Structure formats: structure tokens, C-alpha cells
Amino acid sequence: MTTKKETTKEEMIADNVKKTLEDKFIQNIVGSNAVKTNPFMYGQLGVAGGEQTYNEVMFSEKANKIKQETYNQKKKEGEQLGVVGEPTYETNYDISLKIAKQVNEVMAMAKLKDLEKIVKTVAKGFEFEIPENLKNYSMQEVLVKAVNGKGELDESKLNEDEQKVLATQQLLSQAYTRGVSLIASQSNYFADLNFKAKQIMDSYKPAGEAK
């Protein structure tokens, strides 16, 4: 009888990183926010596509579920503490901020080799082979070593490989954001034309069938 292999902490982190960064909801939020904050990088059609993606994801069932669950949690906490009134629903900004923090946290925990695999699935054309010396590092473990007695970051405490880990992680993070931004901007590239096309097609459908 074979025994089930126990999942290691490293495997659990890798799985969490993969699930988070490959989640389409998260990718669309990160990507559409990046397009909206850097419009000149993506052009007029790209901005229009990013705006459409942003609206779709923010009014999606998953976004509404997050807002409702957060509202319910606040309501429950308030009732337990005798707080009067009604809590507010999370705004689109709140959700974007929460997702941005989550993405930054998992990227910091990720081994560079795992982050590299995921980034290359969304950042087509990004050519970077991480040197073997760096693949098993995570930014988080390097930063812990770099903190001095005052709690400040002191990169002089790092060796050459460790300093390159920080630069590599930042490069991968930028490539991920740019990759999902391109997806967000291009997924609705024809949104305006598709809307007009649908109006024409619907005009030839029997009454009551067009939607």
C-alpha cells in the first residue's frame, strides 16, 4: 500500500503562486489597471480595450461576490461589537488594491524558477533564461538577509547573486504586468466595431430573437 506524499511548504507556496498569477480574474484586474495608468504605452485602441476589460471584470460575478462577502464580514464584526449603521461595499479601487497587494506578496514568495514559467505564459516575446545560480532563490528570503539592525534595507549585505535576485524578480514582475496588460488591451480590441456589427446583425433577426 502506497502512502500519500506529504506536500512540502515549498510545494504549497509554488502552488499558491501558480493559482494566483494564472487566475484570469487577477490577470484582468492587474492588466486593465496598468493600461489605464499608462495609456500612452498602449495606444488609443489599447486603452479602449483595457477600459472595456476593466469594466467587465469589475462588474463580474466574482467581483460582486468579493464585495458582498466583504460587506457581510464587516456587518458581522459590527454587530458583534455593537456598532450602529451599515458598512459600505468595497469600491473598484479597493478590489484593485487588494489584488495588487496579493500579487506582490506571492511574487515575493515565489522561487524565481517558478515565477519564470508563469511569466512566460503571458509575456510572449519576453526572452530571459534565468541563470541556474538564481533559480532557487525567492525575493523574500533575500530581503530578510538584507535588513539591517534598524529594520532598513541594506543591499550591501548581499552577495552578487543575491543582488541579482532582486533585479531579476523586478524584471519578471514588470514582464508579468506588461504581459497581462497587453492581453487586457487586446482582448477587447474590436469592442466598438463588434458592437456596431451586432446592431446590424440583430436588425435582420426575427422580432424578439435579437439580444
Secondary structure as GFF3:
##gff-version 3
##sequence-region A 1 211
A	DSSP	alpha_helix	9	21	.	.	.	ID=ss1
A	DSSP	alpha_helix	24	37	.	.	.	ID=ss2
A	DSSP	alpha_helix	39	58	.	.	.	ID=ss3
A	DSSP	alpha_helix	61	80	.	.	.	ID=ss4
A	DSSP	alpha_helix	92	109	.	.	.	ID=ss5
A	DSSP	alpha_helix	112	122	.	.	.	ID=ss6
A	DSSP	alpha_helix	139	146	.	.	.	ID=ss7
A	DSSP	three_ten_helix	155	157	.	.	.	ID=ss8
A	DSSP	alpha_helix	160	186	.	.	.	ID=ss9
A	DSSP	alpha_helix	191	202	.	.	.	ID=ss10
###
